[in-house]
């Protein structure tokens, strides 16, 4: 029991003689034995009442006590996050700590300033505010009891509509002339159109699309001469996903054997001073995330669990887990967007506030492409481009059974929240596919648009992830 509580109880005992006098004066006709019993039960009642008042949980009167448990902690942060960017009339119980009927960044600052405070005499452990409060929302679980596929499974595709604008755009790309493959061209659409043919085959079962996709995959091999690792990272994953969708292994075994041998070597070949793997492990920005997405796709297709585990550690480090991986090389201006430069993370952790602005989830090495810290950050589509490939990594790992969408306090959700709320003006048409994936993963409702001209790594999620 706390010292203050014991002091109050001792005062009750000290003042018990005064209670004797009060009872004798108030009830002169009662015998001493009856007065003694009244005094005994009255003291017991006061003791129980005081003990209850001193130790029971109280209603929320603290500035940021959203659940009314008498303390401001990570649970209140979760309530704020769950209602972020929503109108409410439920006040602080929904995270609206400033009472303006809207849950936003100002409420987060109130929570942060109040963190660790408690109601008087509520026992609580002494600790510093955690960088990563535990969240409770759980992303959508991928379907069970079927082959999940690297990106999407044939069983899921069979349930998708073969009509509507998203389908029409997909089929149009599948029917188009793919042009000449060139893995050294980081803006090519040959890889995306190959993925389109594979998706249409998986939905319709028409052999012509399967053959077209297989031929396109084969034609891409050997076109990587003079490529940079960034171009390989942007282009490779779509071919891998296409091969998975058409079941190249059973469709054309000899072509698949050649593809697997080539794919394995692509991870360790030198491309302008970097391999796909070293690019993933060195660069905490769009270079690293693009390389990482294609590395993970290749690992999954090749069933290379050893390299996949290394890639997983790097991705966890990108999301903020320095104990998993911390070997990134940051640009100088990236540190100006961090709150803890002694422990640099590519994605800022929860609680990162600078000049009153919430920088949680900011991809610092891509944001700095527009210059050092200022508010608002300057225009750069690198932020969306780089984080889009992080989303692709999370999706593929999630389907492979990893809890990637919950890692580092849902760093993917925090990142997309930062991009949508702070630098939405920097999104390019090449990355419109990202929001469809995030909305499906977290049951969010961020604004979406057509992916008809997306050409960064992945596309067609307005159909696959609708």
ROTIPA-598722 format. One record per residue (C-alpha): x, y, z; residue number from 1. Coordinates in steps of 0.5 Angstrom, whole numbers, plus 2048, in hexadecimal, padded with zeros to 3 digits. Each point is the difference from the previous one (the first is absolute). Example, Ala and Ser with C-alpha at 12.3 -4.5 7.8 and 13.67 -1.06 7.14 Angstrom:
BEGIN
px  py  pz  resi
819  7F7  810  1;
802  807  7FE  2;
END
This chain:
BEGIN
px  py  pz  resi
800  800  800  1;
803  807  7FE  2;
802  804  806  3;
7FB  806  7FF  4;
7FB  7FA  801  5;
803  7FE  806  6;
800  807  803  7;
7F9  801  7FF  8;
7FE  7F9  803  9;
804  802  806  10;
7FD  807  801  11;
7F9  7FC  800  12;
803  7FC  806  13;
803  806  804  14;
7F9  804  7FF  15;
7FC  7FA  803  16;
800  803  807  17;
7FC  806  7FD  18;
7FB  7FB  7FD  19;
7FF  7FD  807  20;
7FE  807  802  21;
7FC  802  7FA  22;
7FC  7F9  801  23;
7FF  801  808  24;
7FD  807  7FF  25;
7FC  7FF  7FA  26;
7FD  7F9  803  27;
800  801  808  28;
7FA  7FB  801  29;
804  7FA  7FD  30;
804  7FC  804  31;
808  7FF  7FF  32;
800  7F9  7FD  33;
7FB  803  7FA  34;
804  806  7FF  35;
806  7FC  800  36;
7FD  7FB  7FA  37;
7FE  807  7FC  38;
807  803  801  39;
803  7F9  7FE  40;
7FB  7FF  7F9  41;
801  808  7FF  42;
807  7FF  800  43;
800  7FA  7FC  44;
7FC  803  7FB  45;
804  807  7FF  46;
806  7FB  7FF  47;
7FD  7FC  7FA  48;
7FD  807  7FD  49;
807  803  801  50;
804  7FA  7FD  51;
7FB  800  7FA  52;
801  807  7FE  53;
807  800  801  54;
801  7F9  7FC  55;
7FB  800  7FB  56;
800  802  7F9  57;
7FD  807  7FE  58;
7FC  803  7FA  59;
805  803  7FB  60;
801  807  802  61;
807  801  7FE  62;
802  803  7F9  63;
801  7FA  7FC  64;
7FD  7FA  804  65;
7FC  7FD  7FB  66;
7FE  7FA  803  67;
7FF  803  807  68;
804  7FC  804  69;
804  805  804  70;
806  800  7FC  71;
803  803  7F9  72;
803  7FA  7FD  73;
801  7FC  7F9  74;
7F9  7FE  800  75;
7FD  807  800  76;
805  801  7FA  77;
7FD  7FA  7FC  78;
7F9  803  801  79;
802  806  7FD  80;
803  7FD  7FA  81;
7FA  7FB  7FF  82;
7FC  807  7FF  83;
805  804  7FD  84;
7FE  805  7FB  85;
7F8  7FF  802  86;
7FB  804  802  87;
7FD  7FE  807  88;
7FB  803  806  89;
803  7FB  805  90;
806  805  802  91;
806  7FD  803  92;
7FD  7F9  800  93;
801  800  7F9  94;
807  803  800  95;
7FD  807  7FF  96;
804  803  806  97;
800  808  7FE  98;
7F8  7FF  7FF  99;
7FF  803  7F9  100;
7FC  7FA  7FE  101;
806  7FD  7FB  102;
806  7FB  802  103;
806  803  7FD  104;
807  802  801  105;
7FF  805  805  106;
7FD  7FA  805  107;
806  7FC  7FF  108;
804  806  802  109;
7FC  800  807  110;
800  7F9  801  111;
808  800  7FF  112;
800  806  805  113;
7FC  7FC  805  114;
803  7FA  7FF  115;
802  7FC  807  116;
7FB  805  804  117;
7FB  7FC  805  118;
7FB  802  804  119;
802  801  808  120;
801  7FA  803  121;
7FF  7FB  7FB  122;
806  7FC  800  123;
804  7FF  7FA  124;
807  7FE  7FE  125;
805  805  7FE  126;
803  800  7F9  127;
801  804  7FA  128;
7FB  801  7FA  129;
801  7FA  7FC  130;
802  802  7F9  131;
7FC  7FA  7FD  132;
7F9  7FF  804  133;
7FD  7FA  7FF  134;
7FA  800  7FB  135;
7FA  7FC  7FF  136;
7FD  800  7F9  137;
802  7FA  7FC  138;
801  800  7F9  139;
7FB  7FC  7FB  140;
803  7F9  800  141;
801  7FD  7FA  142;
7FC  7FA  7FD  143;
801  7F9  804  144;
800  7F9  7FD  145;
803  802  7F9  146;
806  802  7FC  147;
801  807  802  148;
804  802  7FA  149;
806  805  800  150;
7FB  806  7FF  151;
7F9  7FD  7FF  152;
7FE  7F9  7FF  153;
7FC  7FD  7FA  154;
7FA  7FE  805  155;
800  808  802  156;
800  802  7F9  157;
7FA  7FB  7FE  158;
7FC  804  804  159;
801  807  7FD  160;
7FC  803  7FB  161;
801  800  7F9  162;
7FD  807  7FE  163;
801  807  802  164;
805  805  7FF  165;
806  7FD  804  166;
7FF  7F9  7FC  167;
7FF  804  7FA  168;
807  803  801  169;
803  7FA  802  170;
7FE  7FC  7FA  171;
802  806  7FB  172;
807  7FF  803  173;
800  7F9  7FF  174;
7FD  801  7F9  175;
805  805  7FE  176;
807  800  7FD  177;
805  7FF  806  178;
806  803  7FC  179;
807  7FE  801  180;
802  7FE  807  181;
806  804  803  182;
801  7FE  807  183;
805  806  800  184;
7FA  805  7FF  185;
7FD  802  807  186;
7FA  803  7FC  187;
7FE  7FA  7FC  188;
7F9  7FD  800  189;
802  7F9  7FD  190;
801  7FD  807  191;
7F9  803  802  192;
7FC  7FE  7F9  193;
803  7F9  801  194;
7FD  800  807  195;
7FA  802  7FD  196;
800  7FA  7FB  197;
801  7FB  806  198;
7FA  803  804  199;
7FB  800  7FA  200;
802  7F9  7FF  201;
7FF  7FE  807  202;
7F9  803  800  203;
7FE  7FE  7F9  204;
804  7F9  7FF  205;
802  802  7F8  206;
806  7FD  7FE  207;
802  806  7FC  208;
801  804  806  209;
804  7FB  803  210;
805  7FF  7FA  211;
800  807  7FF  212;
803  801  808  213;
804  7FA  7FF  214;
804  803  7FA  215;
800  807  803  216;
804  7FD  806  217;
805  7FC  7FC  218;
801  806  7FB  219;
802  805  806  220;
806  7FB  802  221;
806  803  7FE  222;
7FE  807  7FF  223;
803  802  807  224;
807  803  7FD  225;
802  807  802  226;
7FA  800  805  227;
800  803  807  228;
7FE  7FC  806  229;
7FA  805  800  230;
7FD  7FE  7FA  231;
801  7F9  801  232;
7FC  801  807  233;
7FB  804  7FC  234;
7FF  7FB  7FB  235;
801  7F9  802  236;
7FB  7FE  805  237;
7FA  801  7FB  238;
803  7FA  7FC  239;
801  7FC  806  240;
7F9  801  802  241;
7FE  7FF  7F8  242;
804  7F9  800  243;
7FC  7FE  807  244;
7F9  802  7FD  245;
801  7FC  7FA  246;
803  7FA  804  247;
806  800  7FB  248;
804  7FA  804  249;
7FA  7FB  7FD  250;
7FE  804  7FA  251;
807  800  7FD  252;
805  7FD  804  253;
806  801  7FC  254;
7FF  807  800  255;
7FF  801  807  256;
806  7FC  802  257;
804  805  7FB  258;
7FC  806  804  259;
802  7FD  807  260;
807  800  7FE  261;
800  807  7FD  262;
7FC  803  806  263;
804  7FD  805  264;
806  803  7FD  265;
7FD  807  7FF  266;
800  801  808  267;
807  800  800  268;
803  803  7FA  269;
803  806  800  270;
7FC  806  7FD  271;
804  807  800  272;
803  7FE  806  273;
7FB  7FD  804  274;
7FC  7F9  800  275;
7F9  7FF  801  276;
801  7FE  807  277;
805  805  802  278;
7FC  806  7FD  279;
7FA  7FD  805  280;
805  800  806  281;
803  807  7FF  282;
7FB  805  7FD  283;
7FA  802  805  284;
7FC  803  7FA  285;
7FD  7FE  7FA  286;
806  7FD  7FD  287;
800  7FB  806  288;
7F9  7FF  800  289;
7FF  7FE  7F9  290;
806  7FC  800  291;
7FD  7FC  807  292;
7FA  7FF  7FC  293;
803  7FD  7FA  294;
805  7FC  805  295;
7FA  7FD  804  296;
7FC  7FE  7FA  297;
806  7FC  7FD  298;
801  7FD  807  299;
7F9  7FE  801  300;
800  7FD  7F8  301;
806  7FD  802  302;
7FE  7FD  806  303;
807  803  803  304;
7FE  800  807  305;
807  802  803  306;
800  806  7FB  307;
7F9  802  802  308;
802  800  807  309;
805  805  7FF  310;
7FB  804  7FC  311;
7FB  800  805  312;
805  803  805  313;
802  806  7FC  314;
7F9  801  7FF  315;
7FF  800  807  316;
806  805  801  317;
7FD  804  7FB  318;
7F9  801  804  319;
804  802  806  320;
802  7FA  803  321;
808  801  801  322;
801  7FA  804  323;
7FE  7FC  7FA  324;
804  804  7FB  325;
804  807  800  326;
805  800  7FB  327;
7FD  805  7FB  328;
804  806  7FE  329;
7FC  807  800  330;
800  806  7FC  331;
802  806  805  332;
7FA  804  7FF  333;
7FC  7FA  802  334;
802  801  808  335;
7FC  806  800  336;
7FA  7FD  7FF  337;
802  7FB  806  338;
7FE  801  807  339;
805  7FB  803  340;
807  801  7FB  341;
804  7FC  805  342;
7FB  7FA  7FE  343;
7FE  801  7F9  344;
7FB  7FD  7FD  345;
7FD  800  7F8  346;
7F9  801  803  347;
7FF  804  806  348;
7FD  7FD  806  349;
7FA  802  804  350;
800  806  804  351;
805  803  7FB  352;
7FE  808  801  353;
804  806  7FD  354;
7FE  807  801  355;
7F9  7FD  802  356;
7FF  7FC  7F9  357;
7FF  7F9  800  358;
806  7FC  7FC  359;
7FE  7F9  802  360;
800  7FC  7FA  361;
804  805  7FC  362;
805  7FC  7FB  363;
806  805  802  364;
805  7FE  7FA  365;
7FB  801  7FB  366;
7FC  806  803  367;
807  804  800  368;
801  7FF  7F9  369;
7FC  807  800  370;
805  803  805  371;
801  800  807  372;
7FB  800  805  373;
7FA  806  7FF  374;
7F9  800  801  375;
7FD  7FE  7FC  376;
805  7FC  7FC  377;
801  801  7F9  378;
7FE  7FD  7FA  379;
803  7F9  7FF  380;
7FD  7FA  7FD  381;
805  7FC  802  382;
7FC  7FF  807  383;
7FB  7FD  7FD  384;
804  7FC  7FB  385;
804  7FD  805  386;
7FB  7FF  805  387;
7FC  7FC  7FB  388;
805  7FB  7FF  389;
800  7FF  808  390;
7F9  7FF  7FF  391;
801  7FA  7FB  392;
805  7FD  805  393;
7FB  800  805  394;
7FB  7FD  7FC  395;
804  7FA  7FD  396;
803  7FF  807  397;
7F9  800  803  398;
7FD  7FB  7FB  399;
806  7FC  802  400;
7FE  7FF  807  401;
804  806  803  402;
7FC  805  805  403;
803  806  7FC  404;
7FA  805  800  405;
801  800  808  406;
808  801  800  407;
802  806  804  408;
7F9  802  802  409;
7FD  7FF  7F9  410;
806  805  7FD  411;
7FD  7FE  7F9  412;
7F9  804  802  413;
804  805  804  414;
804  802  7F9  415;
7FA  800  7FC  416;
7FC  804  805  417;
806  805  7FF  418;
800  800  7F9  419;
7F9  801  7FF  420;
800  806  805  421;
806  803  7FF  422;
803  7FF  7F9  423;
7FA  7FE  7FC  424;
802  805  7FB  425;
806  7FC  7FF  426;
7FC  7FA  7FD  427;
801  7FE  7F9  428;
7FC  7FC  7FB  429;
805  7FB  801  430;
7FF  7FE  807  431;
7F8  800  800  432;
800  7F9  801  433;
803  800  807  434;
7F9  803  804  435;
7FC  7FA  7FD  436;
805  7FB  804  437;
800  804  806  438;
7F8  801  800  439;
7FF  7F9  800  440;
806  7FE  805  441;
7FD  805  805  442;
7F9  801  7FE  443;
801  807  7FF  444;
7FD  805  7FB  445;
805  804  7FE  446;
7FF  803  7F9  447;
801  7FC  7FA  448;
801  801  7F8  449;
801  7FC  7FA  450;
806  7FC  7FF  451;
800  800  7F9  452;
807  803  7FF  453;
803  7FE  806  454;
807  7FD  7FE  455;
804  800  806  456;
801  7F9  802  457;
7F9  7FD  801  458;
7F9  803  7FD  459;
7F9  7FE  7FF  460;
7FE  800  807  461;
7FA  803  7FF  462;
7FE  7F9  7FD  463;
804  7FB  804  464;
7FF  804  807  465;
7F9  804  7FF  466;
END
